[in-house]
Amino acid sequence: MKKVTILLPAYNEEASMPLIEQCMAQVLEQNPGYEWEFLLVNDGSTDNTLQHMLRLHESDPRFCCLDLSRNYGKEIAMMAGFDFATGDAVIIMDADMQHPVDVIPQMLQLWEQGYDDVYAQRRTSRESWFKRKTSQWYYRLLQRLTRIPIQRDTGDFRLLDRSCIEALKQMREVERNTKGMYSWIGFRKVGITYDQQQRRAGTSKWSPWALLDLAINGIASYTTAPLRLASFLGVLVSVVAFCYLLYILLVTTFFGEPVQGYPTIMVTMLFLGGVQLLGLGIVGEYLGRVFNEVKRRPGYFVGSYNGKRPSVQPGAGSNAQPQ
């Protein structure tokens, strides 16, 4: 019998724990032909999320509880989940249960047909109009800037075969954008559609600044186009400045018009200063990522697994296995 792991990263999702238990019971009822593991990753929650996870584990050993030593963010929490998942396939879902479990049978069917990555695309969304539009614009921009195919309206909700999980476990960078990694590793992919559910418990942990940081990280992780943009902008400014110099010389020589000194100097200095700061900022984004990666620190540390401290910390390597 094949084993399937459902990976559920959670941060301060105490209110969602009863709903998770209910939805996972529905998964068991709808898909009896598989062995199931429900891997709950507590990403440094400050409420009683961990206590609820441990209660679920005590009542049903199929619920496994991975507690990280602090809040590392969803990307690192998923990396930890990949290390500890034991299933032949892994289904990634949000702990708020906005991802419907009703599409899991379709995912499993396509997996059995030989697909390694069954990704779910939102047909309808419960997000605000502004958030939906900015997300669409971002994915369109990312598709044009990168050389790898990025699926639109697609998040982390997907089924990944063990071959995909093993490939992702080898990618140990701490500045992660997993949505791009899914495309980068390749393998046989197929998409299905779903209707996003209304959040029934808790509140969203994604602030506008966190989403902006995620977007910048995605662009900086998979394309050097911003660096080229800075170079082209520098060339453009040089050409414009040279043309303006010729214009001043011609007007002064042939028409005798006086050169406006102070306004011209101030506008030129402010414009060039802005271009230089933009270029430095773009270079700084990439340099900061290099700085974080060359330190080669472990991506995470484990506080406990199923209530027990692990004898070996798996954060430094890709061969972590639950004890």
C-alpha positions in Angstrom: 0.0 0.0 0.0 1.4 3.4 -1.0 1.9 6.0 1.7 0.9 9.6 1.3 2.0 12.5 3.5 0.0 15.7 3.9 2.3 18.5 4.9 0.7 21.3 6.9 3.0 24.2 8.0 1.3 26.3 10.7 2.1 29.5 12.5 -0.4 30.6 15.2 -3.2 28.4 13.8 -4.6 27.3 17.1 -8.1 28.1 15.9 -7.7 26.0 12.8 -6.7 22.8 14.6 -10.2 21.4 15.0 -10.9 22.1 11.4 -7.7 20.3 10.3 -8.7 17.3 12.3 -12.1 17.3 10.6 -10.7 17.7 7.1 -8.1 15.0 7.6 -10.8 12.6 8.8 -12.6 13.4 5.5 -9.4 12.5 3.6 -9.2 9.2 5.3 -12.9 8.5 4.5 -12.6 9.4 0.8 -9.2 7.7 0.2 -9.1 4.4 2.0 -6.7 2.7 -0.4 -3.6 4.6 1.0 -1.6 4.7 4.1 -1.7 8.3 5.4 0.7 10.5 7.4 -0.4 14.0 8.5 2.8 16.0 9.1 2.1 19.2 11.2 5.0 21.7 11.2 4.8 24.2 14.0 6.8 27.2 12.8 7.5 28.8 16.1 3.9 29.6 17.1 3.3 31.8 20.1 -0.2 30.5 20.9 -1.3 27.0 21.8 -0.8 25.5 18.3 1.9 23.1 19.4 -0.2 21.8 22.3 -3.1 21.1 19.9 -0.7 19.3 17.5 0.6 17.1 20.3 -2.9 16.3 21.4 -3.7 15.2 17.8 -0.6 13.0 17.8 -1.6 11.3 21.1 -5.1 10.6 19.8 -3.9 9.4 16.4 -0.3 8.4 15.6 -0.9 9.3 11.9 -0.6 12.9 13.0 3.1 13.7 13.4 4.2 16.9 15.0 7.4 18.7 14.0 8.2 21.7 16.2 10.9 24.1 14.9 13.0 26.0 17.4 11.7 29.4 16.3 9.7 31.1 13.6 11.7 30.6 10.3 8.9 31.4 7.8 6.7 29.2 5.6 9.5 28.5 3.1 11.8 27.0 5.7 9.0 25.2 7.4 8.2 23.4 4.1 11.9 22.5 3.7 11.8 20.9 7.2 8.6 19.1 6.2 10.3 17.7 3.1 13.1 16.4 5.3 10.7 14.6 7.7 8.0 13.4 5.3 8.1 9.6 4.8 5.4 9.2 2.2 5.8 8.0 -1.4 4.0 11.3 -2.3 3.6 14.6 -0.4 0.6 16.9 -0.6 1.2 20.4 0.6 -1.7 22.3 2.1 -2.3 25.5 4.1 -3.2 25.0 7.7 -6.1 27.4 7.4 -7.8 24.8 5.2 -8.6 27.2 2.3 -7.3 24.4 0.1 -10.2 21.9 -0.3 -9.6 18.3 0.4 -12.2 17.3 -2.2 -9.6 17.6 -5.0 -7.2 15.2 -3.3 -8.8 12.1 -5.0 -8.2 13.7 -8.4 -4.6 14.5 -7.4 -4.0 10.8 -6.4 -5.6 9.6 -9.7 -3.2 11.7 -11.8 -0.3 10.6 -9.6 -1.2 7.0 -10.3 -1.2 7.8 -14.0 2.5 8.7 -13.8 2.5 12.5 -13.1 5.2 13.6 -10.6 3.8 17.1 -9.8 0.1 17.7 -9.7 -0.3 21.4 -9.0 -3.6 23.1 -8.2 -4.6 26.4 -9.9 -7.1 28.7 -8.4 -10.3 29.0 -10.4 -11.9 31.4 -7.9 -10.2 33.2 -5.1 -11.4 34.6 -1.8 -8.8 37.3 -1.7 -9.4 41.0 -2.3 -9.5 42.4 -5.9 -6.2 44.3 -5.3 -4.4 41.2 -4.0 -5.7 39.1 -6.9 -4.6 41.6 -9.5 -1.2 42.2 -8.0 -0.6 38.5 -7.8 -1.5 38.1 -11.5 0.7 41.0 -12.5 3.6 39.5 -10.5 3.4 36.1 -12.1 3.2 37.6 -15.5 6.3 39.6 -14.8 8.1 36.6 -13.4 7.2 34.5 -16.4 8.7 37.1 -18.8 11.9 37.6 -16.7 12.8 34.0 -16.1 13.7 31.1 -18.4 11.8 28.5 -16.4 8.0 28.1 -16.8 6.2 29.5 -13.8 2.6 28.5 -13.4 0.0 31.3 -13.0 -2.5 31.4 -10.1 -0.6 28.5 -8.5 0.7 28.3 -4.9 2.1 25.5 -2.8 -1.1 23.4 -2.9 0.1 20.4 -4.9 1.0 16.7 -4.8 4.7 15.9 -5.3 6.1 12.4 -6.0 9.0 11.2 -3.9 11.3 11.9 -6.8 10.4 15.6 -6.6 10.8 15.6 -2.8 14.3 14.1 -3.0 15.2 16.7 -5.6 14.0 19.6 -3.4 15.8 18.2 -0.4 19.1 18.7 -2.3 18.4 22.4 -2.6 19.5 23.7 0.7 19.6 27.5 0.2 18.0 29.5 3.0 16.8 32.3 0.7 14.1 30.1 -0.7 11.3 30.6 -3.2 9.8 27.2 -3.4 7.2 28.1 -6.0 10.1 28.6 -8.5 11.8 25.5 -7.3 8.9 23.3 -8.3 9.3 24.5 -11.9 13.2 24.5 -11.8 13.4 20.8 -10.9 11.3 19.8 -13.8 9.6 16.3 -13.8 6.3 15.5 -15.3 3.7 18.1 -14.3 -0.1 18.5 -14.8 -2.5 21.1 -13.4 -6.0 20.8 -11.9 -8.3 23.7 -10.9 -10.0 24.3 -7.5 -12.1 26.9 -5.8 -10.4 28.5 -2.9 -12.4 28.1 0.4 -13.3 30.9 2.8 -11.0 31.0 5.8 -13.2 29.7 8.6 -10.8 30.1 11.6 -8.0 32.4 12.6 -6.5 35.3 10.5 -4.1 35.5 7.7 -0.4 35.9 8.7 0.6 37.4 5.4 1.0 41.2 5.7 1.5 43.4 2.6 5.2 43.8 3.5 5.7 40.0 3.8 4.1 39.5 0.4 6.3 42.2 -1.1 9.4 40.5 0.4 8.3 37.2 -1.0 7.8 38.8 -4.5 11.2 40.4 -4.5 12.8 37.2 -3.3 11.2 35.3 -6.2 12.5 37.7 -8.8 16.0 37.8 -7.3 16.1 34.0 -6.9 15.4 33.2 -10.6 16.5 36.0 -12.8 19.3 38.5 -13.2 17.1 40.9 -15.2 17.1 43.6 -12.5 20.9 43.8 -12.8 20.7 44.1 -16.6 18.0 46.8 -16.1 20.4 48.8 -13.9 23.1 48.5 -16.6 20.7 49.6 -19.4 19.5 52.4 -17.2 23.1 53.6 -16.7 23.7 53.5 -20.5 20.4 55.4 -21.1 21.3 58.1 -18.6 24.7 58.5 -20.2 23.2 58.9 -23.7 20.6 61.4 -22.5 23.3 63.4 -20.6 25.5 63.5 -23.8 22.6 64.6 -26.0 21.7 67.3 -23.4 25.3 68.5 -23.5 25.2 68.8 -27.2 22.0 70.7 -27.0 23.4 73.2 -24.6 26.5 73.7 -26.7 24.5 74.3 -29.9 22.0 76.6 -28.2 24.7 78.7 -26.5 27.0 78.8 -29.6 24.4 79.6 -32.3 21.7 81.4 -30.4 23.6 83.0 -27.6 21.1 81.9 -24.9 22.6 81.9 -21.4 22.9 78.5 -19.7 20.6 78.0 -16.7 23.1 77.0 -14.0 21.5 76.2 -10.6 18.3 74.5 -11.8 20.1 72.4 -14.4 22.8 71.3 -11.9 20.2 70.4 -9.2 17.9 68.4 -11.6 20.9 66.5 -13.0 22.4 65.7 -9.6 19.1 64.5 -8.2 18.4 62.4 -11.3 21.8 60.8 -11.4 21.7 60.2 -7.6 18.4 58.4 -7.9 19.7 56.2 -10.7 22.9 55.4 -8.6 20.9 54.5 -5.5 18.5 52.3 -7.6 21.5 50.5 -9.0 23.1 50.0 -5.6 19.8 48.8 -4.2 19.5 46.1 -6.9 23.1 45.0 -6.5 22.6 45.0 -2.7 19.6 42.6 -3.0 21.7 40.0 -4.8 24.8 40.6 -2.6 22.7 40.1 0.5 21.5 36.7 -0.8 25.1 35.7 -1.5 26.1 36.8 2.0 23.4 34.7 3.6 24.2 31.6 1.5 28.0 31.6 1.9 27.7 31.3 5.7 26.3 27.9 5.1 24.2 27.9 8.2 21.6 25.1 8.7 18.2 26.1 7.4 16.5 25.4 10.7 16.8 23.6 14.0 14.2 21.2 15.5 12.8 21.8 18.9 11.0 18.5 19.0 9.5 15.7 16.9 6.3 14.2 18.3 7.2 15.7 21.7 10.8 14.4 21.8 14.0 16.1 21.0 15.9 14.6 18.1 19.3 13.1 18.7 20.7 14.6 15.5 19.7 18.0 14.1 18.7 17.6 10.4 18.9 21.2 9.4 22.4 21.1 8.0 21.9 18.3 5.5 19.4 16.7 3.1 19.4 13.2 4.6 17.3 14.0 7.6 15.0 11.2 8.8 12.6 11.3 11.7 13.7 9.4 14.8 
